Amino acid sequence: MSKYYCLIAGLPTITLDDTKSTFAVAEFVREIEPELSAADKVLLRWYLLKYDNLNLLASLRNQAPFDDKGIYTEADLKNICEVMESEDRPPQGIDVPKYFITFIRSYFARFETTETYDRQSLDDRLSALYYNEATGCDNKFLAEWFALNLNIGNIMTAANCRKYGLDPAQYIIGDNEPASQLRKPGAREILPTSDSQGYLGELLTIAEEKDLMMREKRLDALRWNWLEDYTYYKTFDIEALITYFLRLEMIERWITLDKTGGEQTFRNLVGGMKQESQRILKNFKDNYK
């Protein structure tokens, strides 16, 4: 594993409460990527693929905008989708992760069957494939970071399902132990007894937070502290650089929300979440009937 003494020593200190970002996320990636070893570039790629996931869904739906923080250009994704619509493989010369190929094949195969996917199930299918492959990675830090975020998403989803009277088994993604337990009745009592990760109990408490903005802040604080603990003895390793990148993402997200009109932006996001929950509830009731 490579060491990055000079690169890491020169990074300014950042905190979750910063109101100004030291680097834009995309700028930081451009700065460090040429300095990384080949193996470490592969690790960084996993964290950037989440932007490609959103871009892929937008491309398949003919939607905008396109996020340039991903690995693939808009033309690359268009080419991948066009080739795989008629062929069972991605275009030559473009390195595509396995879960991408599985998802795109499944997406186009649906047109040959009676199966239908709505917006929610498309997002969930892609996320499930992404997390399953990432959590199986040989790098322990990467695997455990993705497991943390998978558990966060699933526990928050389970809380919303309880609130709206939905079956969590329909919305929980992934194949790890917490996901399996959350699909069972009475998951609120089951999870803490098998908290080998050490944070599931805290997540269950955060899930009860009524203030959505405060809930998001507490979740990012949990992520921030988890990164601090994990990289305490990895000061000059790739994990420290990736931690800095992940923290910049959190800061950039909150700065975007806190700008003039940020409160309204957040309210719009919450409003969209409520509308989506109502739509899911209606679909669930219709299907149940």
URWO-V249278 format. One record per pair of residues at least 12 apart in sequence whose ideal C-beta (glycine too) atoms are under 10 Angstrom apart, sorted by the first residue. I is the first residue (numbers start at 1). GAP is how many residues later the second one is. Records with the same first field share a line. If there is no record, write none. Layout:
I = GAP, GAP
This chain:
1 = 36, 38, 39, 42, 138, 233, 236, 237, 238
2 = 33, 34, 35, 36, 37, 38, 234, 235, 236, 239
3 = 34, 231, 232, 233, 234, 235, 237
4 = 28, 31, 32, 33, 36, 231, 232, 233, 234, 236, 237
5 = 230, 231
6 = 29, 230
7 = 24, 25, 28, 29, 229, 233, 234, 237
8 = 24, 227, 228, 229, 230, 232, 233, 235, 236
9 = 226, 227
11 = 12, 17, 21, 229, 230, 233, 237
12 = 232
14 = 210, 230, 233, 234, 236, 237
15 = 209, 232, 236
16 = 201, 204, 205, 207, 208, 209, 231, 234, 235, 238
17 = 200, 204, 234, 237
18 = 229, 230, 232, 233, 234, 236, 237
19 = 232, 235, 236, 239, 240
20 = 231, 235
21 = 227, 228, 230, 231, 232, 233, 234, 235
22 = 222, 225, 226, 229
23 = 221, 222, 225, 228, 229
24 = 45, 224, 228
25 = 23, 26, 44, 220, 221, 223, 224, 225, 226, 227, 228
26 = 22, 25, 41, 42, 43, 44, 222, 226
27 = 221
28 = 213, 216, 217, 220, 221, 224
29 = 15, 18, 19, 40, 42, 216, 219
32 = 12, 206, 209, 210, 212, 213
33 = 12, 15
35 = 206
36 = 202, 205
37 = 201
39 = 100, 199
40 = 99, 197, 198, 199, 201, 202
41 = 197
42 = 95, 97, 100
43 = 94, 95, 96, 98, 99, 195, 196, 198, 199
44 = 27, 98, 194, 197, 198, 201
45 = 26, 50, 52
46 = 25, 51, 84, 87, 88, 91, 93, 96, 97, 99, 100, 196
47 = 22, 87, 95, 98, 99, 195, 198, 199, 202
48 = 21, 22, 23, 24, 197
49 = 21, 22, 23, 48, 50, 51, 81, 84, 85
50 = 17, 19, 20, 77, 80, 84, 96, 99, 199
51 = 15, 16, 17, 18, 19, 20, 21
52 = 15, 17, 18, 19, 20, 24, 25, 28, 44, 45, 48, 78
53 = 17, 46, 47, 50, 70, 73, 74, 76, 77
54 = 12, 13, 15, 16, 69, 72
55 = 12, 13, 14, 15, 16, 17, 18, 19, 21, 22
56 = 14, 16, 21, 24, 25, 44, 47, 48, 51, 66, 70
57 = 46, 50, 62, 65, 66, 69
58 = 16, 19
59 = 13, 15, 17, 18, 19, 21, 22, 23
60 = 17, 21, 25, 43, 44, 47, 48, 62, 66
61 = 58, 61
69 = 180, 183
71 = 24, 25, 26
72 = 22, 23, 24, 28
76 = 14, 15, 17, 18, 20
77 = 17, 23, 27
79 = 12, 14, 15
80 = 14, 16, 20, 21, 24
81 = 23, 26, 27
83 = 21
84 = 12, 16, 17, 19, 20, 21, 23, 24
85 = 19, 22, 23, 26
86 = 22
87 = 21
88 = 13, 17, 20, 21
89 = 12, 16
90 = 14, 15
97 = 32, 33, 36, 37
98 = 31, 35
99 = 26, 27, 28, 29, 30, 31, 32, 33, 34, 35
100 = 26, 29, 30, 33
101 = 28
102 = 23, 24, 27, 30, 31
103 = 19, 22, 23, 24, 25, 26, 27
104 = 22
106 = 16, 19, 20, 23
107 = 15, 18, 19
110 = 12
118 = 161, 162, 165
119 = 157, 160
120 = 50, 51, 156, 159, 160, 163
121 = 49, 50, 162
123 = 50
124 = 33, 46, 47, 48, 49
125 = 48
126 = 47
127 = 23, 26, 46, 47
128 = 22, 44, 45, 46, 47, 51
129 = 44, 45
130 = 16, 20, 43, 44
131 = 15, 16, 18, 19, 20, 22, 23, 42, 43, 44, 45, 48
132 = 14, 18, 41, 42, 43, 44, 47
133 = 13
134 = 12, 13, 15, 16
135 = 12, 13, 14, 15, 39, 40, 41
136 = 39
139 = 99, 100, 103
140 = 90, 99
141 = 86, 89, 90, 93, 96, 97, 98, 101, 102
142 = 96, 97, 100
144 = 53, 82, 86
145 = 78, 81, 82, 85, 94, 97, 98, 101
146 = 28, 30
147 = 27, 29, 30, 31, 32, 50
148 = 49, 51, 55, 74, 75, 78, 79, 82
149 = 70, 74, 77, 97
150 = 22, 23, 24, 25, 26, 28, 29
151 = 23, 25, 26, 27, 28, 31, 40, 46, 48, 49, 52
152 = 47, 48, 51, 54, 55, 67, 70, 71
153 = 18, 19, 20, 21, 26, 66
154 = 14, 17, 18, 19, 20, 22, 24, 25, 27, 28, 29, 33, 37, 49
155 = 13, 17, 23, 24, 27, 32, 33, 36, 44, 45, 47, 48, 49, 51, 52, 64
156 = 47, 50, 51, 59, 60, 63
157 = 13, 14, 15, 16, 22, 25, 50
158 = 13, 14, 20, 21, 23, 24, 25, 29, 30, 33, 45, 46, 49
159 = 23, 29, 44, 45, 47, 48, 49, 50, 56
160 = 47, 113, 116, 117, 120
161 = 21, 26, 116, 119, 120, 123
162 = 25, 26, 45
163 = 44, 114
164 = 110, 113, 114, 116, 117, 120
165 = 116, 119, 120
166 = 111, 114, 115, 117, 118, 119
167 = 16, 18, 117, 121
168 = 14, 15, 16, 17, 19
169 = 13, 14, 15, 16, 18
170 = 13, 110, 113, 114, 117
171 = 12, 109, 113
172 = 12, 15
176 = 21
177 = 14, 17, 19, 20
178 = 12, 13, 16, 17, 18, 19, 22, 25
181 = 12, 13, 19
187 = 17
188 = 16, 19, 20
189 = 15
191 = 12, 13
192 = 12, 13
197 = 29
198 = 28, 31
199 = 23, 24, 26, 27
202 = 16, 17, 20, 23
203 = 15, 16, 19
205 = 13
206 = 12, 13, 15, 16
207 = 12
212 = 54, 55, 57, 58, 61
213 = 41, 44, 50, 53, 54, 57
216 = 34, 37, 38, 41, 50, 53
217 = 33, 37
219 = 31
220 = 27, 29, 30, 31, 33, 34
221 = 29
223 = 23, 24, 26, 27
224 = 19, 22, 23, 26, 27
226 = 17, 20
227 = 12, 13, 15, 16, 17, 19, 20, 23
228 = 15, 19
230 = 13
231 = 12, 13
257 = 12
